[in-house]
């Protein structure tokens, strides 16, 4: 069995004999408040991380339900589980995590929330990377799992496609985009030496501050392609998580505050490059999230958000705006140029991923702008962008009879798409969370300043895969410029509920075409009488 060396800074180094990991080097800190329904699953997933995990420390933040009793029963059966009962609720996640960190006895720590789980082998994958490279931080892929549908989305997948070693955050500023604290393993001595802790008390987006303190300390970071954390997203929960509770303006204020605190931390540490990267990340990621949701908010929220966003963006100079990706900097310029909320549906489409720029396509002195009356909102970069990067809009109208009837309309974009000469559209029907698709191919025909196409197809191939939600994506094949990929934008009237269609093979199919949160067309297919009854029962439970 290999042994562990510790370097002069207190960071565990490489194992002496690679191939076999030493056991018992990791503590997993589980925090929970009023989560008796899920905390046992979280703790069990941490205890199952043998042989790397020596102890699991569960911090109950003064729960008022049965969480404390659940943890005590588990501790009676599992000697590796220690339970800390707080007498007063902290109001946030930082204080219980800090308390667990102070109680840890091992060289490495990980964090786990009570409603999430660690997949098998997570601790071993991270520990192996930390020991192999002698680094104080190892990070892996987090998967966001929508429940009850069990739809998985990878969080910041670009960071974790392959194993990598980053000598410092400055060598790879994209690390700042992953502000989660739970998909990482930390050398406890490094955190202690540099005073890396969470903000105490109620502090939404405490991960932002913790991540800034960590990266400002300049650690080398090893990344692995393994899935090391499963983040359960329960949008219908009675008490939504702080990160999902975005329907109140206080959430936006809290996010801006945490972002600004992170900037201050980087600057105080003399890491100006990281401070700039944090500001760009705010535009590319945070701003776009909230803009996508603006059309669903009421007028009071919209005006309050707009004022706060303009105040925040007023601190950006043009060089910082230009450093952000094109959709993000265009959105920022519109918010700065317009004194009140406007064009919210169009902005939301631009904030979607992939971005879609809807008409009208205004220009001033030959240069693209957002609107004739907002000449300062310049849409720079369109002339030079590769065809595959253009934020082209493809409208999709779906009608359901005995077959699906899908009409597409492709908008030109300042002549850029016309120059590329699109000739064929491939419609991908992709199951949500899946990596494969059913593909339908159709020619494009010129229509006005754009192109159109029409597809009719049977629903049997979709039904053969069972009850699923299918997203509609489009690939445009061009004579010049290759292939452009986008999501089809839902247009035209959509049915308010499910449409029942007879099926010789399945008896009945229930279909519900709808627009996703980003405005893309999707279709829920429920197969058979049993599936239909299940769908009805689920809806009745939701109403009840």
Secondary structure, 3 states (H helix, E strand, C coil): CCCEEECCCCCEEEECCCCCCCCCCEEEEEEECCCCCCHHHHHHHHHCCCCCEEEEEEEECCCCCCHHHHHHHHHHHCCCEEEEECCCCCCCCHHHHHHHHHHCCCCEEEEEECCCECCCCHHHHHHHHHHHHCCCEEEEEEEEEECCCCEEEEECHHHHCCCEEECCHHHHHHHHHCCCCCCEEEEHHHHHHCCCCCCCCCCCCHHHHHHHHHHHCCCCEEEEEEEEEEEEECCCCCCCCCCCCCCCHHHHHHHHHHHHHHHHHHHHCCCHHHHHHHHHHHHHHHHHHHHHHHHHCCHHHHHHHHHHHHHHHCCCCHHHHHHCCHHHHHHHHHHHHCCCCCCHHHHHHHHCCCCCCCCCCEEECCEEEEECCEEEEECCCCCCCCHHHCCCCEEEEEEECCCEEEEEEEECCCCHHHHHCEEEEEEEEEECCCCCCEEEEEECEEECCEEEEEEEECCHHHHCCCCEEEEEEEEEEECCCCEEEEECEECCCCCCCCEEEEECCCEEEEEEEEECCCCEEEEEEEEHHHHHHHHHHHHHHHHC
